[in-house]
Amino acid sequence: MRVLTGIQPSGALHLGNYFGAMLPAIRLQEEEEAFYFIADYHSMTSLTDAVRRRQYTLDVALDWLAAGLNPERCVFWKQSDTPEHTELAWILSTITPMGLLDRCHSYKDKVAKLADGDAGAVNHGLFAYPVLMAADILLYGTHVVPVGKDQKQHLEVTRDIAIKFNHIYGETFVVPEARIQESVALVPGTDGQKMSKSYGNIIELHGEEKSLRKRMMSIQMDSRSPSEPKPDAEKNIAIQLIRLLASTEVATDYEDRLRAGGMGYGDLKKGLFEQYWSHFGAFRERRAELAAKPGYVRDVLEAGARRARVVAKETLEKAKVACGLC
């Protein structure tokens, strides 16, 4: 069974990325035939700084490798190193109805920002994003795409495009299935919303200790004093994060102490930082080792791209023959 996942290099990776996408993907590399790519073409819909894109791309590679991705157990590469993605995207765009793309949530969300004077955020790349995503998936004969509930619509668009192409030109593409990750926790940001770069509420996987501590100490809490019991402790943002980072026993202890009263939010947030710093200790060490060997990281991505292109070229050729381009 072949699975595929992509992640955009559009900013620092954070706890939401780690628990929502990275850990599940790293586990899957031991069970399935896994293809994982850094979606730098996709980042161009929102990021126009070339220097930052290069840095973010390197950061994503470092983070995934430090977190446990094994390039011997999966295919790991940079999207722009396989130009078949953009060529297939054009072919697929010629049979994709405009209405199908008009209904996509991410596009409609950006259009809604026009009212706030953010007209420059809406571009053709954003509108056509689902077509490139379809090319990403269909190029590799992907059987399963792990997605959260909020991403299911784009996978359904991919299925619609594949089915239509197969109907017009004959059986060419594998029609992928979504694997909804029901068990993946919704990671709250520092403001209680879903952790997301677009909300500015993230806790990064790496960075300076002082700034990360400050970020956690800024987590929003209510105004109850340390002595007051907090019967709804399980809803506390810091508690929810500690549950992800610490053992069940440790998380339960913090929760019980909040309920009983006598524990202030300052001490709770200090405890959260300690659990976070301990949880990612090995990650930071491994990442520092990899950052000191940029040639190794580059070689990993280039080797992954060579493996990916073997599959991508075969699929693209099949599609071009089917539709009469060769």
C-alpha positions as a LaTeX table, in Angstrom:
\begin{tabular}{lrrr}
\hline
Residue & $x$ (\AA) & $y$ (\AA) & $z$ (\AA) \\
\hline
Met1 & 0.00 & 0.00 & 0.00 \\
Arg2 & 1.51 & 3.31 & $-1.08$ \\
Val3 & 0.89 & 6.41 & 1.08 \\
Leu4 & 1.88 & 10.00 & 0.35 \\
Thr5 & 2.18 & 13.14 & 2.48 \\
Gly6 & 3.47 & 16.63 & 1.70 \\
Ile7 & 4.26 & 19.53 & 4.00 \\
Gln8 & 4.76 & 23.15 & 3.00 \\
Pro9 & 7.96 & 25.06 & 3.85 \\
Ser10 & 6.06 & 28.24 & 4.64 \\
Gly11 & 7.30 & 28.82 & 8.18 \\
Ala12 & 8.60 & 27.13 & 11.31 \\
Leu13 & 7.10 & 23.73 & 12.02 \\
His14 & 5.24 & 23.54 & 15.31 \\
Leu15 & 3.58 & 21.16 & 17.74 \\
Gly16 & 0.46 & 20.98 & 15.57 \\
Asn17 & 2.55 & 19.79 & 12.61 \\
Tyr18 & 4.46 & 17.36 & 14.81 \\
Phe19 & 1.51 & 15.59 & 16.46 \\
Gly20 & $-0.92$ & 16.04 & 13.56 \\
Ala21 & 1.23 & 15.01 & 10.59 \\
Met22 & 4.83 & 14.16 & 11.37 \\
Leu23 & 4.44 & 11.47 & 14.03 \\
Pro24 & 1.68 & 9.60 & 12.14 \\
Ala25 & 3.77 & 9.73 & 8.94 \\
Ile26 & 6.90 & 8.51 & 10.70 \\
Arg27 & 4.97 & 5.56 & 12.12 \\
Leu28 & 3.57 & 4.74 & 8.67 \\
Gln29 & 7.05 & 4.45 & 7.13 \\
Glu30 & 7.42 & 1.18 & 9.05 \\
Glu31 & 4.11 & $-0.20$ & 7.78 \\
Glu32 & 3.55 & 1.07 & 4.24 \\
Glu33 & 5.40 & 2.17 & 1.10 \\
Ala34 & 5.77 & 5.82 & 2.06 \\
Phe35 & 6.41 & 8.85 & $-0.19$ \\
Tyr36 & 6.99 & 12.14 & 1.70 \\
Phe37 & 7.81 & 15.43 & $-0.03$ \\
Ile38 & 8.55 & 19.04 & 0.88 \\
Ala39 & 5.88 & 21.01 & $-1.01$ \\
Asp40 & 7.93 & 24.04 & $-2.02$ \\
Tyr41 & 5.84 & 24.70 & $-5.17$ \\
His42 & 2.76 & 24.97 & $-2.95$ \\
Ser43 & 4.49 & 27.45 & $-0.65$ \\
Met44 & 4.63 & 29.92 & $-3.55$ \\
Thr45 & 0.92 & 30.71 & $-3.20$ \\
Ser46 & 1.62 & 32.59 & 0.04 \\
Leu47 & 5.37 & 33.11 & 0.36 \\
Thr48 & 7.27 & 35.37 & $-2.06$ \\
Asp49 & 10.61 & 35.65 & $-0.25$ \\
Ala50 & 13.13 & 33.36 & $-2.02$ \\
Val51 & 15.68 & 33.46 & 0.83 \\
Arg52 & 13.09 & 32.46 & 3.39 \\
Arg53 & 11.76 & 29.67 & 1.15 \\
Arg54 & 15.24 & 28.14 & 0.90 \\
Gln55 & 15.71 & 28.37 & 4.66 \\
Tyr56 & 12.27 & 26.98 & 5.45 \\
Thr57 & 12.85 & 24.10 & 3.04 \\
Leu58 & 16.07 & 23.20 & 4.83 \\
Asp59 & 14.34 & 23.59 & 8.20 \\
Val60 & 11.54 & 21.21 & 7.18 \\
Ala61 & 14.09 & 18.62 & 6.07 \\
Leu62 & 16.02 & 18.97 & 9.32 \\
Asp63 & 12.89 & 18.74 & 11.45 \\
Trp64 & 11.57 & 15.62 & 9.72 \\
Leu65 & 14.91 & 13.82 & 9.83 \\
Ala66 & 15.49 & 14.81 & 13.46 \\
Ala67 & 12.00 & 13.62 & 14.39 \\
Gly68 & 12.73 & 10.12 & 13.10 \\
Leu69 & 12.04 & 10.04 & 9.39 \\
Asn70 & 14.30 & 7.36 & 7.90 \\
Pro71 & 15.27 & 7.94 & 4.24 \\
Glu72 & 16.04 & 4.21 & 3.99 \\
Arg73 & 12.43 & 3.39 & 4.88 \\
Cys74 & 10.66 & 5.97 & 2.70 \\
Val75 & 11.11 & 8.26 & $-0.30$ \\
Phe76 & 11.82 & 11.78 & 0.95 \\
Trp77 & 12.44 & 14.63 & $-1.48$ \\
Lys78 & 11.78 & 18.22 & $-2.52$ \\
Gln79 & 8.78 & 18.73 & $-4.82$ \\
Ser80 & 10.54 & 21.14 & $-7.17$ \\
Asp81 & 13.19 & 18.49 & $-7.89$ \\
Thr82 & 10.50 & 16.50 & $-9.72$ \\
Pro83 & 9.20 & 18.78 & $-12.51$ \\
Glu84 & 6.66 & 16.12 & $-13.49$ \\
His85 & 4.38 & 17.65 & $-10.82$ \\
Thr86 & 3.84 & 20.87 & $-12.76$ \\
Glu87 & 3.58 & 19.16 & $-16.15$ \\
Leu88 & 0.89 & 16.79 & $-14.94$ \\
Ala89 & $-0.88$ & 19.66 & $-13.16$ \\
Trp90 & $-1.34$ & 21.41 & $-16.53$ \\
Ile91 & $-2.73$ & 18.26 & $-18.13$ \\
Leu92 & $-5.16$ & 17.77 & $-15.24$ \\
Ser93 & $-6.20$ & 21.44 & $-15.29$ \\
Thr94 & $-7.62$ & 21.00 & $-18.80$ \\
Ile95 & $-10.27$ & 18.59 & $-17.55$ \\
Thr96 & $-10.94$ & 20.23 & $-14.15$ \\
Pro97 & $-14.21$ & 22.20 & $-13.95$ \\
Met98 & $-13.92$ & 25.76 & $-12.66$ \\
Gly99 & $-16.88$ & 25.17 & $-10.37$ \\
Leu100 & $-15.05$ & 22.34 & $-8.62$ \\
Leu101 & $-12.23$ & 24.71 & $-7.67$ \\
Asp102 & $-14.59$ & 27.57 & $-6.83$ \\
Arg103 & $-16.10$ & 25.45 & $-4.07$ \\
Cys104 & $-12.81$ & 24.74 & $-2.30$ \\
His105 & $-12.69$ & 26.15 & 1.22 \\
Ser106 & $-9.11$ & 27.43 & 1.14 \\
Tyr107 & $-9.82$ & 29.53 & $-1.94$ \\
Lys108 & $-13.09$ & 30.87 & $-0.55$ \\
Asp109 & $-11.37$ & 31.76 & 2.73 \\
Lys110 & $-8.78$ & 33.85 & 0.89 \\
Val111 & $-11.43$ & 35.55 & $-1.23$ \\
Ala112 & $-13.26$ & 36.47 & 1.97 \\
Lys113 & $-10.17$ & 38.44 & 3.03 \\
Leu114 & $-10.80$ & 40.83 & 0.14 \\
Ala115 & $-13.15$ & 42.63 & 2.48 \\
Asp116 & $-10.13$ & 43.33 & 4.70 \\
Gly117 & $-8.08$ & 44.76 & 1.85 \\
Asp118 & $-6.02$ & 41.60 & 1.34 \\
Ala119 & $-6.64$ & 41.34 & $-2.40$ \\
Gly120 & $-3.02$ & 40.44 & $-3.13$ \\
Ala121 & $-3.40$ & 37.18 & $-1.22$ \\
Val122 & $-5.67$ & 35.73 & $-3.91$ \\
Asn123 & $-3.73$ & 34.48 & $-6.92$ \\
His124 & $-4.12$ & 31.88 & $-9.64$ \\
Gly125 & $-1.80$ & 29.52 & $-7.77$ \\
Leu126 & $-4.14$ & 29.52 & $-4.80$ \\
Phe127 & $-7.13$ & 28.90 & $-7.06$ \\
Ala128 & $-5.34$ & 26.05 & $-8.86$ \\
Tyr129 & $-3.75$ & 24.64 & $-5.68$ \\
Pro130 & $-6.05$ & 21.56 & $-5.64$ \\
Val131 & $-4.99$ & 20.65 & $-9.20$ \\
Leu132 & $-1.31$ & 20.67 & $-8.27$ \\
Met133 & $-2.21$ & 18.66 & $-5.18$ \\
Ala134 & $-3.99$ & 16.15 & $-7.42$ \\
Ala135 & $-0.86$ & 15.88 & $-9.57$ \\
Asp136 & 1.25 & 15.32 & $-6.44$ \\
Ile137 & $-0.93$ & 12.40 & $-5.43$ \\
Leu138 & $-1.70$ & 10.82 & $-8.80$ \\
Leu139 & 1.91 & 10.86 & $-10.03$ \\
Tyr140 & 2.88 & 8.19 & $-7.55$ \\
Gly141 & $-0.01$ & 5.78 & $-7.88$ \\
Thr142 & $-0.96$ & 6.68 & $-4.34$ \\
His143 & $-3.47$ & 4.35 & $-2.71$ \\
Val144 & $-3.97$ & 6.17 & 0.58 \\
Val145 & $-3.55$ & 9.81 & 1.66 \\
Pro146 & $-3.64$ & 10.41 & 5.44 \\
Val147 & $-5.61$ & 13.63 & 6.03 \\
Gly148 & $-7.39$ & 15.44 & 8.79 \\
Lys149 & $-11.09$ & 16.16 & 8.50 \\
Asp150 & $-10.33$ & 19.74 & 7.42 \\
Gln151 & $-8.31$ & 18.46 & 4.44 \\
Lys152 & $-10.75$ & 15.88 & 3.19 \\
Gln153 & $-12.27$ & 18.18 & 0.55 \\
His154 & $-9.01$ & 18.51 & $-1.41$ \\
Leu155 & $-8.64$ & 14.74 & $-1.51$ \\
Glu156 & $-12.18$ & 14.47 & $-2.84$ \\
Val157 & $-11.21$ & 16.95 & $-5.60$ \\
Thr158 & $-8.26$ & 14.70 & $-6.48$ \\
Arg159 & $-10.57$ & 11.71 & $-6.72$ \\
Asp160 & $-13.01$ & 13.64 & $-8.94$ \\
Ile161 & $-10.18$ & 14.69 & $-11.28$ \\
Ala162 & $-8.75$ & 11.17 & $-11.50$ \\
Ile163 & $-12.14$ & 9.64 & $-12.20$ \\
Lys164 & $-12.90$ & 12.20 & $-14.91$ \\
Phe165 & $-9.51$ & 11.73 & $-16.62$ \\
Asn166 & $-9.96$ & 7.95 & $-16.54$ \\
His167 & $-13.46$ & 8.33 & $-18.02$ \\
Ile168 & $-12.26$ & 10.57 & $-20.87$ \\
Tyr169 & $-8.94$ & 8.93 & $-21.73$ \\
Gly170 & $-9.15$ & 5.43 & $-20.29$ \\
Glu171 & $-7.90$ & 3.90 & $-17.05$ \\
Thr172 & $-4.72$ & 5.79 & $-16.24$ \\
Phe173 & $-4.62$ & 6.84 & $-12.59$ \\
Val174 & $-5.10$ & 5.04 & $-9.31$ \\
Val175 & $-8.05$ & 6.70 & $-7.55$ \\
Pro176 & $-6.77$ & 7.36 & $-4.01$ \\
Glu177 & $-8.63$ & 6.88 & $-0.76$ \\
Ala178 & $-8.55$ & 9.23 & 2.21 \\
Arg179 & $-7.43$ & 7.87 & 5.56 \\
Ile180 & $-9.05$ & 10.20 & 8.06 \\
Gln181 & $-6.83$ & 10.48 & 11.10 \\
Glu182 & $-9.54$ & 10.37 & 13.74 \\
Ser183 & $-7.11$ & 9.58 & 16.55 \\
Val184 & $-4.89$ & 12.62 & 15.96 \\
Ala185 & $-5.44$ & 15.19 & 18.65 \\
Leu186 & $-6.39$ & 18.76 & 17.80 \\
Val187 & $-3.39$ & 20.68 & 19.10 \\
Pro188 & $-4.42$ & 24.01 & 20.65 \\
Gly189 & $-2.39$ & 27.13 & 20.04 \\
Thr190 & $-1.45$ & 29.72 & 22.65 \\
Asp191 & $-4.82$ & 31.42 & 22.17 \\
Gly192 & $-6.94$ & 28.26 & 22.35 \\
Gln193 & $-7.64$ & 28.06 & 18.62 \\
Lys194 & $-6.19$ & 25.28 & 16.48 \\
Met195 & $-2.42$ & 25.78 & 16.35 \\
Ser196 & $-1.62$ & 27.35 & 12.97 \\
Lys197 & 0.99 & 29.67 & 11.46 \\
Ser198 & $-1.83$ & 31.74 & 9.99 \\
Tyr199 & $-3.16$ & 32.46 & 13.50 \\
Gly200 & 0.26 & 33.35 & 14.92 \\
Asn201 & $-0.38$ & 31.07 & 17.90 \\
Ile202 & 2.27 & 28.39 & 17.39 \\
Ile203 & 4.87 & 26.76 & 19.61 \\
Glu204 & 7.82 & 25.87 & 17.38 \\
Leu205 & 9.66 & 22.57 & 17.49 \\
His206 & 12.99 & 24.33 & 17.88 \\
Gly207 & 14.31 & 27.77 & 18.70 \\
Glu208 & 15.95 & 29.75 & 21.46 \\
Glu209 & 15.06 & 28.58 & 24.95 \\
Lys210 & 14.29 & 32.11 & 26.19 \\
Ser211 & 11.85 & 32.95 & 23.38 \\
Leu212 & 10.11 & 29.57 & 23.59 \\
Arg213 & 9.67 & 29.92 & 27.33 \\
Lys214 & 8.24 & 33.41 & 26.80 \\
Arg215 & 5.83 & 32.05 & 24.21 \\
Met216 & 4.48 & 29.45 & 26.63 \\
Met217 & 4.21 & 31.93 & 29.48 \\
Ser218 & 1.99 & 34.04 & 27.18 \\
Ile219 & $-0.66$ & 31.31 & 26.88 \\
Gln220 & $-4.07$ & 32.81 & 27.64 \\
Met221 & $-5.71$ & 31.81 & 30.94 \\
Asp222 & $-8.70$ & 32.99 & 32.93 \\
Ser223 & $-8.45$ & 35.29 & 35.96 \\
Arg224 & $-8.87$ & 32.72 & 38.76 \\
Ser225 & $-6.31$ & 32.97 & 41.58 \\
Pro226 & $-3.90$ & 30.13 & 42.49 \\
Ser227 & $-5.96$ & 29.15 & 45.54 \\
Glu228 & $-9.23$ & 28.74 & 43.63 \\
Pro229 & $-10.23$ & 25.21 & 42.55 \\
Lys230 & $-10.54$ & 24.81 & 38.78 \\
Pro231 & $-13.05$ & 22.02 & 38.15 \\
Asp232 & $-12.79$ & 22.39 & 34.36 \\
Ala233 & $-9.02$ & 21.75 & 34.43 \\
Glu234 & $-9.19$ & 19.30 & 31.52 \\
Lys235 & $-10.17$ & 22.22 & 29.23 \\
Asn236 & $-7.07$ & 24.23 & 30.14 \\
Ile237 & $-4.78$ & 24.85 & 27.14 \\
Ala238 & $-1.60$ & 24.05 & 29.08 \\
Ile239 & $-3.11$ & 20.80 & 30.38 \\
Gln240 & $-4.07$ & 19.76 & 26.85 \\
Leu241 & $-0.49$ & 20.36 & 25.69 \\
Ile242 & 1.02 & 18.56 & 28.69 \\
Arg243 & $-1.11$ & 15.53 & 27.82 \\
Leu244 & 0.66 & 15.38 & 24.46 \\
Leu245 & 4.15 & 15.94 & 25.85 \\
Ala246 & 4.22 & 14.03 & 29.15 \\
Ser247 & 3.20 & 10.67 & 30.56 \\
Thr248 & $-0.41$ & 10.08 & 31.58 \\
Glu249 & 0.65 & 10.09 & 35.24 \\
Val250 & 2.37 & 13.48 & 35.00 \\
Ala251 & $-0.50$ & 15.05 & 33.06 \\
Thr252 & $-3.07$ & 13.70 & 35.52 \\
Asp253 & $-1.07$ & 15.08 & 38.45 \\
Tyr254 & $-1.09$ & 18.60 & 37.00 \\
Glu255 & $-4.80$ & 18.31 & 36.26 \\
Asp256 & $-5.63$ & 17.09 & 39.77 \\
Arg257 & $-3.63$ & 19.89 & 41.36 \\
Leu258 & $-5.52$ & 22.50 & 39.36 \\
Arg259 & $-8.86$ & 21.00 & 40.35 \\
Ala260 & $-7.92$ & 20.91 & 44.01 \\
Gly261 & $-6.76$ & 24.55 & 44.09 \\
Gly262 & $-3.45$ & 25.90 & 45.30 \\
Met263 & $-1.66$ & 25.77 & 41.94 \\
Gly264 & $-1.29$ & 28.97 & 39.98 \\
Tyr265 & $-1.27$ & 29.31 & 36.22 \\
Gly266 & 2.30 & 30.64 & 36.30 \\
Asp267 & 3.56 & 27.41 & 37.86 \\
Leu268 & 1.44 & 25.40 & 35.43 \\
Lys269 & 2.98 & 27.13 & 32.42 \\
Lys270 & 6.46 & 26.67 & 33.85 \\
Gly271 & 5.66 & 22.98 & 34.16 \\
Leu272 & 4.48 & 22.92 & 30.56 \\
Phe273 & 7.77 & 24.39 & 29.37 \\
Glu274 & 9.75 & 21.82 & 31.38 \\
Gln275 & 7.76 & 18.97 & 29.80 \\
Tyr276 & 8.19 & 20.45 & 26.33 \\
Trp277 & 11.93 & 21.02 & 26.76 \\
Ser278 & 12.44 & 17.48 & 28.05 \\
His279 & 10.24 & 15.87 & 25.37 \\
Phe280 & 12.24 & 17.44 & 22.52 \\
Gly281 & 15.70 & 17.06 & 24.07 \\
Ala282 & 16.80 & 14.21 & 21.77 \\
Phe283 & 15.18 & 15.98 & 18.81 \\
Arg284 & 17.24 & 19.14 & 19.42 \\
Glu285 & 20.47 & 17.15 & 19.68 \\
Arg286 & 19.78 & 15.22 & 16.49 \\
Arg287 & 18.74 & 18.38 & 14.65 \\
Ala288 & 21.95 & 20.17 & 15.66 \\
Glu289 & 23.99 & 17.22 & 14.36 \\
Leu290 & 22.15 & 17.31 & 11.02 \\
Ala291 & 22.40 & 21.10 & 10.71 \\
Ala292 & 26.17 & 20.73 & 10.94 \\
Lys293 & 26.07 & 18.39 & 7.91 \\
Pro294 & 24.15 & 20.31 & 5.20 \\
Gly295 & 25.78 & 18.15 & 2.54 \\
Tyr296 & 24.19 & 15.05 & 4.03 \\
Val297 & 20.73 & 16.63 & 4.06 \\
Arg298 & 21.15 & 17.75 & 0.44 \\
Asp299 & 22.26 & 14.23 & $-0.55$ \\
Val300 & 19.22 & 12.70 & 1.16 \\
Leu301 & 16.82 & 14.96 & $-0.74$ \\
Glu302 & 18.59 & 14.43 & $-4.06$ \\
Ala303 & 18.59 & 10.66 & $-3.63$ \\
Gly304 & 14.90 & 10.79 & $-2.74$ \\
Ala305 & 14.16 & 12.87 & $-5.84$ \\
Arg306 & 15.89 & 10.32 & $-8.07$ \\
Arg307 & 13.73 & 7.55 & $-6.61$ \\
Ala308 & 10.58 & 9.65 & $-6.89$ \\
Arg309 & 11.26 & 10.57 & $-10.53$ \\
Val310 & 11.41 & 6.92 & $-11.58$ \\
Val311 & 7.76 & 6.55 & $-10.57$ \\
Ala312 & 6.71 & 10.06 & $-11.65$ \\
Lys313 & 8.15 & 9.74 & $-15.17$ \\
Glu314 & 6.39 & 6.43 & $-15.72$ \\
Thr315 & 3.02 & 7.84 & $-14.64$ \\
Leu316 & 3.42 & 11.04 & $-16.65$ \\
Glu317 & 4.34 & 9.09 & $-19.77$ \\
Lys318 & 1.26 & 6.92 & $-19.33$ \\
Ala319 & $-0.94$ & 10.01 & $-18.99$ \\
Lys320 & 0.61 & 11.68 & $-22.06$ \\
Val321 & 0.09 & 8.59 & $-24.18$ \\
Ala322 & $-3.50$ & 8.30 & $-22.95$ \\
Cys323 & $-4.39$ & 11.87 & $-23.94$ \\
Gly324 & $-2.50$ & 11.85 & $-27.25$ \\
Leu325 & 0.53 & 13.99 & $-26.39$ \\
Cys326 & 2.86 & 11.22 & $-27.45$ \\
\hline
\end{tabular}
